[in-house]
Structure formats: C-alpha cells, structure tokens
Amino acid sequence: MPLGVRQHPVPSTWPERAIAALGLLLLADSFLPWYRLSWMVSRYGGGQPTRHVNAATAWHSSTGWSLAVLLVVAAAVGYLACGVFTNRWPRLLAPLRWLFLLAATAGLAVAIVTWWAIPSVEVSGGYGVVAADRLAGGVTFGDIVRDRLYDRETNVTWGFYIAVFVTTALVALMLLDIVRRTGRRTAPTPG
C-alpha cells in the first residue's frame, strides 16, 4: 500500500456508501420532471376540450436548480474523495469535509430559494384566454422558458420534491459522519 493510501478507492463506511448512493440518486432525479405546465384547449366553435401537459427537468427549467444539483453532486464527490485520502492528509480532511457539507447545504438553499422566487398566479385571475398560437418572441403557448417559471404551488412537480428530500438526507448524513469522526478522534485511548 503506497504512501498510506487505501488500496480500494470505494466508499468503505456505511455513511460514505449512503452519500454516494444519494449523490447518484440526485443526479438521476435531475433528469426527471421538476416543473410542468398543464392547460386546457377548447377549439372555437364548441369543440371538445383537450388537456395538454409540458414538463421540464431541472436542467431545462431553471439555472438555480441546475446550480443546486451541481453544488450538491460536487460536494458529495468531494466528500467521498476525502475518504480516499484519509491516511495521507488527516489534518486537512476535517476542514474539507466541513467545506463540502457547507457546499451541499448551499445547494439545498439555492434549490429552495429558487422555488420560492417563482411567483404565484392569482387564483381568482386564472390564466386567462390566449387567442394566438404564437406569443411574443416565437414562444408557443405552453412552452417552458428557462428561468421564466410561475406558480410554485401548482407547477413544481414531484422531481423537485424528491430532490429536496434526497439533498436533505445527504446533508444530514454528511453531518452525522463528521460528528462521528470527530467523536472518534477525541475519544481517549486506553492505556
């Protein structure tokens, strides 16, 4: 084993394995629908109303959500890299773990703040009637325009909520692992 580095650079403790799994789960979840628009179309002349739905991933709907996913996944990868180099730089890794925990927490905060920044549509006003198929700038009615989201209560979908849950669990596991390591380091040795 050269220079005190682990031979197998895979997560060895259960928190590290869980952090790796949650990081991969968040990355996979970022490709699921985080935002959707749904609307009814009734053709002029008494036609049958039809319902339409358009959905977008974190990457396609919001720069804030994209940044949040990148922050959290990078923090998980960095945290796991700390476990690989445990024997090589033990004094440097404790502050780095805290830094990666802070980055993951910042990613969670960015996701939630981006969600809260989405303005709500007045329930009494509704969406109104749009007569034209094309709106300004070549945008078709029902298109999801990146960073032009609205109505956080009805349009944010299950992918976002899964991401918040996964990220919260990941932050909690990082904190638990840091506390566990700190407790192990400060415990008196018999002898």
C-alpha positions as CSV (number, residue, x, y, z in Angstrom):
1,M,0.0,0.0,0.0
2,P,1.9,3.1,-1.2
3,L,2.1,6.2,0.9
4,G,-0.7,5.2,3.3
5,V,-3.5,5.4,0.7
6,R,-6.3,2.9,0.7
7,Q,-5.9,0.2,-2.0
8,H,-9.6,0.4,-3.0
9,P,-10.9,3.9,-3.6
10,V,-14.5,2.9,-3.0
11,P,-16.6,4.1,0.0
12,S,-16.0,1.8,2.9
13,T,-18.2,3.0,5.7
14,W,-22.0,3.0,5.6
15,P,-22.3,6.8,5.6
16,E,-19.9,7.0,2.7
17,R,-21.9,4.4,0.8
18,A,-25.1,6.2,1.5
19,I,-23.7,9.6,0.5
20,A,-22.5,8.0,-2.8
21,A,-26.0,6.5,-3.4
22,L,-27.8,9.7,-2.6
23,G,-25.5,11.7,-4.9
24,L,-26.2,9.3,-7.7
25,L,-29.9,9.4,-6.9
26,L,-29.9,13.2,-7.0
27,L,-28.1,13.2,-10.3
28,A,-30.6,10.8,-11.8
29,D,-33.5,12.7,-10.3
30,S,-32.3,15.9,-12.0
31,F,-33.4,14.4,-15.3
32,L,-36.9,13.7,-14.1
33,P,-39.7,16.4,-14.4
34,W,-39.2,19.2,-11.9
35,Y,-41.6,21.7,-13.5
36,R,-44.7,21.3,-15.6
37,L,-47.4,23.3,-17.3
38,S,-50.8,22.0,-18.0
39,W,-53.6,23.7,-19.8
40,M,-56.9,23.0,-21.4
41,V,-57.6,23.9,-25.0
42,S,-61.2,24.3,-26.3
43,R,-61.4,24.9,-30.0
44,Y,-63.6,27.8,-31.2
45,G,-66.9,26.6,-32.3
46,G,-67.8,24.2,-29.4
47,G,-65.1,21.6,-29.8
48,Q,-64.2,19.1,-27.1
49,P,-61.7,20.5,-24.6
50,T,-58.4,18.7,-24.5
51,R,-55.8,18.8,-21.8
52,H,-52.1,19.3,-22.6
53,V,-49.0,18.9,-20.4
54,N,-45.5,20.1,-20.9
55,A,-42.7,19.1,-18.4
56,A,-39.1,20.1,-18.0
57,T,-36.1,18.8,-16.0
58,A,-34.0,20.8,-13.5
59,W,-31.6,21.4,-16.3
60,H,-34.2,22.7,-18.8
61,S,-36.3,24.8,-16.4
62,S,-34.1,26.8,-14.1
63,T,-30.5,28.0,-13.8
64,G,-30.9,28.0,-10.0
65,W,-31.9,24.4,-9.9
66,S,-29.1,23.4,-12.2
67,L,-26.6,25.2,-10.0
68,A,-28.1,23.5,-6.9
69,V,-27.7,20.0,-8.4
70,L,-24.1,20.7,-9.5
71,L,-23.3,22.1,-6.0
72,V,-24.7,19.1,-4.2
73,V,-23.2,16.4,-6.5
74,A,-19.8,18.1,-6.5
75,A,-20.0,18.3,-2.7
76,A,-20.8,14.5,-2.5
77,V,-17.9,13.7,-4.8
78,G,-15.5,15.8,-2.8
79,Y,-16.7,14.4,0.5
80,L,-16.1,10.9,-0.9
81,A,-12.7,11.9,-2.1
82,C,-11.8,12.8,1.4
83,G,-12.4,9.2,2.4
84,V,-9.9,8.0,-0.2
85,F,-7.1,10.2,1.2
86,T,-7.8,9.7,4.9
87,N,-4.4,8.4,5.7
88,R,-2.4,10.8,3.5
89,W,-3.7,14.2,4.8
90,P,-5.6,13.6,8.0
91,R,-5.4,17.2,9.3
92,L,-6.5,18.8,6.0
93,L,-9.5,16.5,5.6
94,A,-11.6,17.6,8.6
95,P,-11.9,21.2,7.3
96,L,-12.5,20.0,3.8
97,R,-15.4,17.8,5.0
98,W,-17.0,20.8,6.6
99,L,-16.5,22.8,3.4
100,F,-18.3,20.0,1.4
101,L,-21.1,19.9,4.0
102,L,-21.4,23.7,3.6
103,A,-21.5,23.4,-0.3
104,A,-24.2,20.7,-0.1
105,T,-26.2,22.9,2.3
106,A,-25.8,25.9,0.0
107,G,-27.1,23.7,-2.9
108,L,-30.2,22.8,-0.9
109,A,-30.7,26.5,0.0
110,V,-30.3,27.5,-3.7
111,A,-32.9,25.0,-4.8
112,I,-35.4,26.2,-2.1
113,V,-34.8,29.9,-2.7
114,T,-35.2,29.3,-6.5
115,W,-38.5,27.6,-5.8
116,W,-39.7,30.4,-3.5
117,A,-38.7,33.0,-6.1
118,I,-41.2,31.6,-8.6
119,P,-44.2,34.0,-8.5
120,S,-47.7,32.7,-7.9
121,V,-50.6,33.3,-10.2
122,E,-53.7,34.8,-8.6
123,V,-56.3,32.0,-8.2
124,S,-59.1,34.4,-8.9
125,G,-57.5,35.8,-12.0
126,G,-56.6,32.5,-13.5
127,Y,-54.5,32.1,-16.7
128,G,-57.0,33.9,-18.9
129,V,-57.7,33.2,-22.6
130,V,-55.0,33.2,-25.2
131,A,-56.3,33.5,-28.7
132,A,-53.0,33.3,-30.6
133,D,-50.9,30.1,-31.1
134,R,-47.7,32.1,-31.1
135,L,-46.8,34.6,-28.4
136,A,-44.0,37.3,-28.4
137,G,-40.5,36.1,-29.3
138,G,-41.6,32.9,-31.1
139,V,-42.7,31.2,-27.9
140,T,-45.7,28.9,-28.3
141,F,-48.3,28.9,-25.6
142,G,-47.4,26.1,-23.2
143,D,-43.6,26.3,-23.8
144,I,-41.5,26.3,-20.7
145,V,-39.0,29.1,-21.0
146,R,-35.9,28.6,-18.8
147,D,-35.9,30.9,-15.7
148,R,-39.4,32.2,-16.6
149,L,-41.4,30.0,-14.3
150,Y,-44.5,30.9,-12.3
151,D,-47.0,29.4,-9.9
152,R,-44.8,27.4,-7.5
153,E,-47.9,25.9,-5.8
154,T,-49.2,24.1,-8.9
155,N,-46.4,23.8,-11.4
156,V,-43.5,22.4,-9.4
157,T,-43.6,18.7,-9.7
158,W,-42.5,15.6,-7.9
159,G,-38.9,15.6,-9.2
160,F,-38.2,18.8,-7.3
161,Y,-39.7,17.4,-4.0
162,I,-37.7,14.2,-4.3
163,A,-34.5,16.3,-4.9
164,V,-35.2,18.3,-1.7
165,F,-35.7,15.1,0.3
166,V,-32.6,13.4,-1.1
167,T,-30.4,16.5,-0.6
168,T,-31.7,16.9,3.0
169,A,-30.8,13.3,3.7
170,L,-27.4,13.7,2.1
171,V,-26.6,16.8,4.2
172,A,-27.8,15.0,7.4
173,L,-25.6,12.0,6.6
174,M,-22.6,14.3,6.0
175,L,-23.1,16.0,9.3
176,L,-23.6,12.7,11.1
177,D,-20.4,11.3,9.6
178,I,-18.4,14.4,10.5
179,V,-19.8,14.3,14.1
180,R,-19.0,10.5,14.3
181,R,-15.4,11.1,13.0
182,T,-14.9,14.0,15.4
183,G,-16.2,11.9,18.3
184,R,-13.9,9.0,17.4
185,R,-10.9,11.3,17.1
186,T,-11.4,13.0,20.5
187,A,-12.2,9.7,22.4
188,P,-9.5,8.9,24.9
189,T,-7.3,5.9,24.1
190,P,-6.9,3.2,26.7
191,G,-3.5,2.7,28.1
